[in-house]
Amino acid sequence: MKNLIKVERARNNLSQASLAEKVNVTRQTIHAIEKGRFVPSTMLALKISVVLNIKVDELFELEESDWE
């Protein structure tokens, strides 16, 4: 799953650590999501989108391989 977390974090002047703190996860979790190594739960995706002030469907994008 593609995502724009890194881009939106930069727009909001947030580090991985500060975003992680706001959504109550580790910095490593944010890093893994940004790199596409971890797919967040619905609740976490919604929390991230609220903190970054962007709609969840604009922040995350399904790829063709996600349907398999």
Phi and psi restraints in degrees (value plus and minus 20) as a CYANA .aco file:
   2 LYS   PHI     -98.9   -58.9
   2 LYS   PSI     134.0   174.0
   3 ASN   PHI    -172.2  -132.2
   3 ASN   PSI     141.7   181.7
   4 LEU   PHI    -132.3   -92.3
   4 LEU   PSI       5.7    45.7
   5 ILE   PHI     -79.9   -39.9
   5 ILE   PSI     -65.9   -25.9
   6 LYS   PHI     -80.0   -40.0
   6 LYS   PSI     -64.5   -24.5
   7 VAL   PHI     -83.3   -43.3
   7 VAL   PSI     -67.2   -27.2
   8 GLU   PHI     -89.8   -49.8
   8 GLU   PSI     -52.4   -12.4
   9 ARG   PHI     -81.0   -41.0
   9 ARG   PSI     -64.3   -24.3
  10 ALA   PHI     -81.8   -41.8
  10 ALA   PSI     -62.8   -22.8
  11 ARG   PHI     -81.3   -41.3
  11 ARG   PSI     -51.1   -11.1
  12 ASN   PHI    -117.6   -77.6
  12 ASN   PSI     -11.9    28.1
  13 ASN   PHI      32.4    72.4
  13 ASN   PSI      25.9    65.9
  14 LEU   PHI    -135.0   -95.0
  14 LEU   PSI     118.9   158.9
  15 SER   PHI    -104.0   -64.0
  15 SER   PSI     148.2   188.2
  16 GLN   PHI     -78.8   -38.8
  16 GLN   PSI     -61.6   -21.6
  17 ALA   PHI     -84.0   -44.0
  17 ALA   PSI     -62.1   -22.1
  18 SER   PHI     -90.6   -50.6
  18 SER   PSI     -58.1   -18.1
  19 LEU   PHI     -83.9   -43.9
  19 LEU   PSI     -64.4   -24.4
  20 ALA   PHI     -77.9   -37.9
  20 ALA   PSI     -63.2   -23.2
  21 GLU   PHI     -82.1   -42.1
  21 GLU   PSI     -61.2   -21.2
  22 LYS   PHI     -86.6   -46.6
  22 LYS   PSI     -50.2   -10.2
  23 VAL   PHI    -127.0   -87.0
  23 VAL   PSI     -11.7    28.3
  24 ASN   PHI      42.8    82.8
  24 ASN   PSI      26.6    66.6
  25 VAL   PHI    -153.2  -113.2
  25 VAL   PSI     159.5   199.5
  26 THR   PHI    -105.8   -65.8
  26 THR   PSI     140.5   180.5
  27 ARG   PHI     -80.4   -40.4
  27 ARG   PSI     -55.8   -15.8
  28 GLN   PHI     -83.4   -43.4
  28 GLN   PSI     -53.8   -13.8
  29 THR   PHI     -85.5   -45.5
  29 THR   PSI     -64.8   -24.8
  30 ILE   PHI     -81.7   -41.7
  30 ILE   PSI     -63.9   -23.9
  31 HIS   PHI     -78.6   -38.6
  31 HIS   PSI     -67.0   -27.0
  32 ALA   PHI     -83.1   -43.1
  32 ALA   PSI     -58.4   -18.4
  33 ILE   PHI     -85.8   -45.8
  33 ILE   PSI     -66.5   -26.5
  34 GLU   PHI     -78.8   -38.8
  34 GLU   PSI     -57.5   -17.5
  35 LYS   PHI    -103.1   -63.1
  35 LYS   PSI     -23.1    16.9
  36 GLY   PHI      58.2    98.2
  36 GLY   PSI      -4.4    35.6
  37 ARG   PHI    -109.3   -69.3
  37 ARG   PSI     -32.9     7.1
  38 PHE   PHI    -162.3  -122.3
  38 PHE   PSI     111.3   151.3
  39 VAL   PHI    -118.9   -78.9
  39 VAL   PSI     100.2   140.2
  40 PRO   PHI     -91.2   -51.2
  40 PRO   PSI     136.6   176.6
  41 SER   PHI     -85.6   -45.6
  41 SER   PSI     145.0   185.0
  42 THR   PHI     -78.5   -38.5
  42 THR   PSI     -63.3   -23.3
  43 MET   PHI     -82.5   -42.5
  43 MET   PSI     -64.5   -24.5
  44 LEU   PHI     -86.4   -46.4
  44 LEU   PSI     -61.6   -21.6
  45 ALA   PHI     -80.0   -40.0
  45 ALA   PSI     -61.5   -21.5
  46 LEU   PHI     -86.4   -46.4
  46 LEU   PSI     -61.9   -21.9
  47 LYS   PHI     -81.4   -41.4
  47 LYS   PSI     -65.5   -25.5
  48 ILE   PHI     -80.8   -40.8
  48 ILE   PSI     -63.8   -23.8
  49 SER   PHI     -84.1   -44.1
  49 SER   PSI     -56.2   -16.2
  50 VAL   PHI     -86.5   -46.5
  50 VAL   PSI     -66.9   -26.9
  51 VAL   PHI     -82.3   -42.3
  51 VAL   PSI     -59.6   -19.6
  52 LEU   PHI    -106.2   -66.2
  52 LEU   PSI     -23.1    16.9
  53 ASN   PHI      37.1    77.1
  53 ASN   PSI      30.7    70.7
  54 ILE   PHI    -165.0  -125.0
  54 ILE   PSI     125.6   165.6
  55 LYS   PHI     -83.7   -43.7
  55 LYS   PSI     121.7   161.7
  56 VAL   PHI     -79.0   -39.0
  56 VAL   PSI     -56.3   -16.3
  57 ASP   PHI     -96.2   -56.2
  57 ASP   PSI     -31.2     8.8
  58 GLU   PHI    -111.1   -71.1
  58 GLU   PSI     -43.6    -3.6
  59 LEU   PHI    -103.9   -63.9
  59 LEU   PSI     -55.4   -15.4
  60 PHE   PHI    -138.9   -98.9
  60 PHE   PSI     122.4   162.4
  61 GLU   PHI    -153.6  -113.6
  61 GLU   PSI     106.7   146.7
  62 LEU   PHI     -90.9   -50.9
  62 LEU   PSI     121.3   161.3
  63 GLU   PHI    -125.3   -85.3
  63 GLU   PSI     142.6   182.6
  64 GLU   PHI     -76.0   -36.0
  64 GLU   PSI     -58.3   -18.3
  65 SER   PHI     -86.8   -46.8
  65 SER   PSI     -38.9     1.1
  66 ASP   PHI     -90.9   -50.9
  66 ASP   PSI     -37.2     2.8
  67 TRP   PHI    -106.5   -66.5
  67 TRP   PSI     -30.7     9.3
